[in-house]
Amino acid sequence: MKTDLVVDTKGMACPMPIVKAKKALDGLASGQVMEVLSTDKGSVNDFQAWVKQTNHELLGHEEDNGIHKFYVKKV
């Protein structure tokens, strides 16, 4: 998936992946896509709840060797 920005939050625990993602997303224009990398298992639920609260779009989630990749589109 083509992304406009990659945010690496590996090794960070809740709530830091969401905090870093929010800060990064604020700098993007509507329609741009951000990829967030996280090793926090709790971030799966956190990102699903966060995009519902903020009305952004979670385009996808992948997990590879303990690294979660979230693709968030700014609305």
Secondary structure, 3 states (H helix, E strand, C coil): CCCCEEEECCCCCCCHHHHHHHHHHHCCCCCCEEEEEECCCCHHHHHHHHHHHHCCEEEEEEEECCEEEEEEECC
